[in-house]
Amino acid sequence: MDQAADRRIIDGLRRGGFRVTPQRLAICRQILADRNHPSPSAVFEAVRRTHSAVRRIDIHGLCRRCGRARKTR
């Protein structure tokens, strides 16, 4: 991804009330890179290769909170 895409991700995370962490950035990048609506397990496996500290709960929590944020807009 390019810097402009990263900036949009970072801005979106901040608008949603998220702290920007390397793990959250990697999760968002992976979700956006896969055009086939990836499962949380697929995202976990892909992100885990480069971010060994990521946990499944991180992915599920981010998806759940993003879903809530979208419903309130």
PLY file of the C-alpha trace (Angstrom):
ply
format ascii 1.0
element vertex 73
property float x
property float y
property float z
element edge 72
property int vertex1
property int vertex2
end_header
0.00 0.00 0.00
1.10 3.54 -0.57
1.44 6.37 1.92
-1.87 7.93 0.88
-3.69 4.66 1.64
-1.94 4.41 5.00
-2.95 8.00 5.79
-6.60 7.17 5.02
-6.43 4.11 7.28
-4.81 6.10 10.10
-7.33 8.93 9.76
-10.21 6.44 9.76
-8.92 4.64 12.84
-8.54 7.92 14.70
-12.01 9.13 13.66
-13.37 5.84 14.96
-11.71 6.41 18.33
-8.99 3.80 17.84
-5.38 4.18 18.84
-3.18 3.55 15.82
-0.90 0.59 16.48
1.29 -1.38 14.07
-1.03 -4.38 14.55
-4.20 -2.40 13.76
-2.57 -0.85 10.72
-1.49 -4.30 9.47
-4.98 -5.73 10.06
-6.60 -2.89 8.10
-4.07 -3.20 5.29
-4.76 -6.92 5.00
-8.52 -6.47 4.96
-8.29 -3.80 2.26
-5.82 -5.82 0.19
-8.15 -8.85 -0.01
-11.09 -8.04 -2.27
-12.88 -11.29 -1.35
-14.22 -10.26 2.09
-11.68 -12.27 4.13
-12.64 -14.13 7.27
-11.10 -13.07 10.57
-9.12 -16.35 10.53
-7.66 -15.57 7.10
-6.72 -12.07 8.23
-5.12 -13.50 11.37
-3.01 -15.99 9.43
-1.81 -13.34 6.99
-1.03 -10.68 9.60
0.58 -13.14 11.98
3.39 -13.74 9.46
4.72 -10.22 9.97
3.26 -9.28 13.37
3.72 -12.19 15.73
2.15 -10.27 18.63
-1.26 -10.03 16.94
-4.02 -12.09 18.52
-7.31 -13.33 17.13
-9.15 -11.21 19.67
-7.46 -8.10 18.20
-8.96 -8.83 14.80
-12.39 -9.71 16.13
-12.44 -6.65 18.39
-11.43 -4.30 15.58
-14.08 -5.75 13.25
-16.77 -5.56 15.94
-15.93 -1.96 16.87
-15.75 -0.89 13.23
-19.16 -2.43 12.64
-20.61 -0.49 15.57
-19.01 2.74 14.36
-20.54 2.30 10.91
-24.01 1.74 12.38
-23.89 4.96 14.37
-23.08 7.17 11.37
0 1
1 2
2 3
3 4
4 5
5 6
6 7
7 8
8 9
9 10
10 11
11 12
12 13
13 14
14 15
15 16
16 17
17 18
18 19
19 20
20 21
21 22
22 23
23 24
24 25
25 26
26 27
27 28
28 29
29 30
30 31
31 32
32 33
33 34
34 35
35 36
36 37
37 38
38 39
39 40
40 41
41 42
42 43
43 44
44 45
45 46
46 47
47 48
48 49
49 50
50 51
51 52
52 53
53 54
54 55
55 56
56 57
57 58
58 59
59 60
60 61
61 62
62 63
63 64
64 65
65 66
66 67
67 68
68 69
69 70
70 71
71 72
